[in-house]
Amino acid sequence: MKWVAIFFAVSIVVPGCSPLSVPSSPRLNSPASLLTHSTVKYKDLFDFDGTDGSSPAASLIAVNGVLYGTAPAGGKDGYGAVFRVNAAGNEVAIYSFKGSPDDGAAPEAPLLDLHGTLYGTTTGGGAGNCSAGKARGATSGSNIGCGTVFSISTSGKERVIYSFKGGADGGDPVAPVIDVNGILYGTTYAGGEDMLGSVFSLTTSGSERVLFSFPGGNDGDSPDSGLVHAGDQFYGTTFTGGYSRSSSSLCYAYAPGCGIVYALSASGKERVLHQFKGAPRDGAFPVGVTYANGMLYGSTAFGGSHSCVLGSGLVTGCGTVFSLTPAGKEAVLHSFDSSDGYRVESVPIYVSGNLYGTAYAGGKGKCYDVYLQLAGCGTIFEVNRTGKTTILYNFKGSPSDGEYPLAGLLDVGGTFYGTTALGGRYGTSYGNGTVFSLTP
């Protein structure tokens, strides 16, 4: 979802990709009752200038005290970059992607540290031939590749492990890979037997196997989130599919169904845990889950009990944070109303019994959408297990601060680190994005 549904403020072009559409600002139904932290310590650590990456959309990871991340645009060739930055804000791009056919392009997902080697995905690039109808962003007659899985050392030596072909093997791996006993597991947004996405396994030497192809309908389609592994099950979400008779007009207009949460065995047997029903009682279009203390927690980009309206007039809801038992009992913990955030595009992290995350728009910041309406610059929030919500920070926007945090947070010793897709001092009038720290 991240690179498809990016920013209020500007249309973005990735080399070889078409510009992305931008929704208008939400309209409030009624404000939520919120607490506000006054003691948090926030710092803008680094502002991207484009040559070192641009528009970071993925959470950071920490390796030996240094932060590593990806940016889907910018870099030396404009196809994205892998960067590292320390707590003092010293940054360097350790690798710039070169695009098809020999390399990946547009890395949107977080990296995985496996014994000191980093692994990641690119949504485009690679040796596969994906054109219009096979890959997001491809225009008629263009070939941007079907995506890759790559490895990279902390010093910047990169290797493409697997290039997706865009057919039965999957294509457009927008989500990260995880490690289970030395094998990589992940999802593809497209491809598979029905061209509606897949779950795959991959050895570090490049042997790929499709575990499950999403058929659509009640079983979901278009997974743009990663997997979590608990016990003998994988858990994940699909952006669409599932319940198709929602009262939410957005679920009708965008695609059949508001998305699902599923469990998958190692042998590839899927079990649907929850089908989202959309506004006003439920979320719509989930962006992933995390597992903690026997429960699943996640967020949806839309849905919930407060009305937000896209430029086309569709009533969507502003997004939710939810809990779910492994047996499928769901509860909405919080419905956003735009004053506290709008459109959570990443999975909140679970720390000491609370959930912490980012909403990529909304809040008190004075950022404007393409319709010159006040949209907010995004927020950092805390939600406890009873649903009480605290706004830890309201982003202020370019040039003094970041804006539109697409990525989630990383907890390092009680300090959170993250990125914003826009904002900062460099680049266009909206900035190329930032890296920040926050201590509650």
FENJO-V774742 format. One record per backbone hydrogen bond with DSSP energy under -1.0 kcal/mol. CO is the residue of the C=O (numbers start at 1). NH is the residue of the N-H. E is the energy in kcal/mol with one decimal. If there is no record, write none. Layout:
BEGIN
co: {CO CO}
nh: {NH NH}
e: {E E}
END
This chain:
BEGIN
co: {1 8 14 35 41 43 46 50 50 53 54 61 63 66 67 68 69 71 73 74 79 80 81 82 82 83 84 85 86 90 92 95 99 103 104 105 106 112 114 117 118 119 120 122 124 125 130 131 131 135 137 139 144 146 147 148 149 149 150 151 152 153 157 159 162 167 167 170 171 172 172 178 180 183 184 185 186 188 190 191 192 196 197 198 199 199 200 201 202 203 207 209 212 216 217 217 220 221 222 228 230 233 234 235 236 240 241 248 249 250 256 258 259 260 261 261 262 263 264 265 269 271 274 278 282 283 284 285 288 290 292 295 296 297 298 299 300 302 303 308 310 314 316 318 319 320 321 321 322 323 324 325 329 331 334 338 341 342 343 349 351 354 355 356 357 359 361 362 365 367 367 369 373 375 377 378 379 380 380 381 382 383 384 388 389 390 391 393 397 401 402 403 404 410 412 415 416 417 418 420 422 423 428 430 432 433 434 435 435 436 437 438 439}
nh: {5 370 17 391 439 437 435 53 75 50 73 68 66 63 85 61 83 81 54 80 106 97 71 94 95 69 92 67 89 86 84 82 103 126 99 124 123 119 117 114 152 112 150 148 105 147 144 134 135 138 18 142 125 172 164 122 161 162 120 159 118 156 153 151 149 170 192 166 190 174 189 185 183 180 202 178 200 198 171 197 195 222 214 188 211 212 186 209 184 206 203 201 199 219 220 242 216 240 239 235 233 230 264 228 262 221 259 252 253 254 241 285 276 238 273 274 236 271 234 268 265 263 261 282 304 278 302 301 299 297 295 292 324 290 322 287 320 284 319 316 313 310 303 343 336 300 333 334 298 331 296 328 325 323 321 363 338 361 360 356 354 351 383 349 381 379 342 378 367 375 376 372 369 362 404 395 359 392 393 357 390 355 387 384 35 382 37 380 401 424 397 422 421 417 415 412 438 410 436 434 403 433 431 423 55 48 420 45 46 418 43 416 41}
e: {-2.8 -1.2 -3.4 -2.3 -2.5 -2.4 -2.2 -1.1 -2.7 -1.2 -1.5 -2.7 -1.5 -3.0 -2.4 -2.1 -2.5 -2.2 -1.9 -2.6 -2.8 -2.1 -2.5 -1.5 -1.7 -2.3 -2.2 -2.3 -2.1 -1.6 -2.3 -2.4 -1.6 -2.8 -2.0 -2.5 -2.2 -2.4 -1.5 -3.1 -2.6 -2.3 -2.6 -1.5 -1.8 -2.3 -1.6 -2.6 -1.1 -1.6 -1.4 -2.6 -4.0 -3.3 -2.3 -2.1 -2.4 -1.9 -2.2 -2.6 -2.5 -1.6 -1.9 -2.7 -2.1 -1.8 -3.1 -2.0 -2.6 -1.6 -2.3 -2.3 -1.4 -2.5 -2.5 -2.5 -2.7 -1.5 -1.7 -2.8 -1.2 -3.1 -2.1 -2.4 -2.5 -1.6 -2.1 -2.5 -2.7 -1.8 -1.9 -2.9 -2.6 -1.3 -1.7 -3.7 -1.8 -1.8 -1.9 -2.8 -2.1 -2.4 -2.6 -2.0 -2.7 -1.9 -2.6 -1.1 -2.5 -3.2 -1.6 -3.6 -2.3 -1.8 -2.6 -1.6 -2.0 -2.8 -2.9 -1.9 -2.1 -2.8 -2.2 -1.9 -2.5 -2.0 -2.3 -2.4 -1.0 -2.6 -1.8 -2.8 -2.5 -2.8 -2.4 -2.4 -1.3 -2.0 -2.8 -2.9 -2.5 -2.0 -2.4 -2.6 -2.4 -2.2 -2.2 -1.8 -2.2 -2.3 -2.9 -2.2 -1.9 -2.6 -2.1 -3.4 -1.9 -1.3 -2.0 -2.5 -1.9 -2.9 -2.8 -2.8 -2.7 -1.9 -2.1 -2.7 -1.2 -3.2 -1.3 -2.2 -2.2 -1.4 -3.0 -2.2 -2.2 -2.3 -1.6 -1.9 -2.8 -3.1 -1.7 -2.1 -1.7 -2.4 -1.7 -2.2 -1.6 -2.0 -1.8 -2.2 -2.5 -2.4 -1.4 -2.9 -2.5 -2.0 -2.6 -1.3 -2.0 -2.5 -1.2 -3.1 -2.6 -2.3 -2.0 -1.8 -1.8 -2.0 -2.5 -3.4 -2.3}
END
